[in-house]
């Protein structure tokens, strides 16, 4: 790999490059291998952390939905006992 005058510095840290410790990034820029690995690791960790946070939020929403379903079922059962109906009342969704 030949480095011309413009690419003798790392595109990430802007320090001098040596042929022995540089790689080419996704944009075709010469960078230190350590700078590239740090940048890639940071991007992956951020994506992973965001995914974990979204999964936790989804779990919490599922728990809330499960509690609401249980409360709804209990209310329907109580309604049926009070009215003597064996079936749940029909809900007109057009009015919602």
Phi, psi and omega per residue, in radians:
X1 nan 2.172 3.136
X2 -1.735 2.343 3.111
X3 -1.856 2.148 3.075
X4 -1.465 3.125 -3.064
X5 -1.050 -0.642 -3.094
X6 -1.278 -0.443 -3.057
X7 -1.850 0.435 3.128
X8 -1.490 0.032 3.066
X9 -2.108 2.622 -3.134
X10 -1.175 2.308 -3.141
X11 -1.203 -0.269 -3.133
X12 -1.669 -0.971 -3.075
X13 -1.747 -0.206 3.105
X14 1.159 0.361 3.046
X15 -1.590 2.878 -3.124
X16 -1.098 2.427 3.119
X17 -1.727 2.592 2.945
X18 -2.101 2.471 -3.068
X19 -0.950 -0.602 -3.078
X20 -1.181 -0.452 -3.036
X21 -2.145 0.486 3.120
X22 -2.084 2.719 3.092
X23 -2.363 3.009 3.102
X24 -1.867 2.238 -3.136
X25 -1.446 -3.072 -3.078
X26 -1.090 -0.446 3.141
X27 -1.593 0.042 3.129
X28 1.484 0.242 3.125
X29 -1.602 2.514 3.059
X30 -1.355 2.290 3.141
X31 -2.475 2.762 3.011
X32 -1.124 2.491 3.108
X33 -1.034 -0.719 -3.138
X34 -1.150 -0.657 3.099
X35 -1.143 -0.747 -3.134
X36 -1.104 -0.803 -3.136
X37 -1.101 -0.693 3.096
X38 -1.091 -0.780 -3.128
X39 -1.128 -0.756 -3.138
X40 -1.177 -0.766 3.137
X41 -1.090 -0.734 3.131
X42 -1.096 -0.769 -3.141
X43 -1.109 -0.742 -3.137
X44 -1.171 -0.702 -3.131
X45 -1.140 -0.721 3.127
X46 -1.104 -0.805 3.123
X47 -1.092 -0.740 3.125
X48 -1.095 -0.809 -3.134
X49 -1.077 -0.730 3.117
X50 -1.118 -0.697 3.122
X51 -1.128 -0.764 3.107
X52 -1.062 -0.726 3.129
X53 -1.124 -0.753 3.104
X54 -1.113 -0.696 3.096
X55 -1.114 -0.692 3.110
X56 -1.123 -0.738 3.101
X57 -1.091 -0.700 3.120
X58 -1.114 -0.713 3.099
X59 -1.075 -0.764 3.140
X60 -1.114 -0.721 3.106
X61 -1.128 -0.666 3.106
X62 -1.123 -0.716 3.108
X63 -1.094 -0.728 3.107
X64 -1.102 -0.784 3.134
X65 -1.074 -0.740 3.122
X66 -1.084 -0.730 3.111
X67 -1.126 -0.711 3.129
X68 -1.130 -0.692 3.104
X69 -1.105 -0.758 3.124
X70 -1.092 -0.744 3.112
X71 -1.129 -0.719 3.121
X72 -1.081 -0.790 3.109
X73 -1.066 -0.723 3.135
X74 -1.142 -0.703 3.106
X75 -1.130 -0.710 3.109
X76 -1.138 -0.694 3.104
X77 -1.111 -0.781 3.118
X78 -1.103 -0.726 3.098
X79 -1.043 -0.814 -3.132
X80 -1.080 -0.674 3.125
X81 -1.167 -0.732 -3.111
X82 -1.197 -0.645 -3.060
X83 -1.666 -0.191 -3.121
X84 1.350 0.236 3.097
X85 -1.475 2.576 3.076
X86 -1.711 -0.231 3.137
X87 -2.008 2.754 3.087
X88 -1.268 2.606 3.107
X89 -1.148 2.621 3.083
X90 -1.356 2.358 3.115
X91 -1.869 2.180 3.124
X92 -1.482 1.812 -3.098
X93 -1.240 -0.295 -3.139
X94 -1.172 -0.441 -3.123
X95 -1.461 -0.309 -3.098
X96 -1.201 nan nan
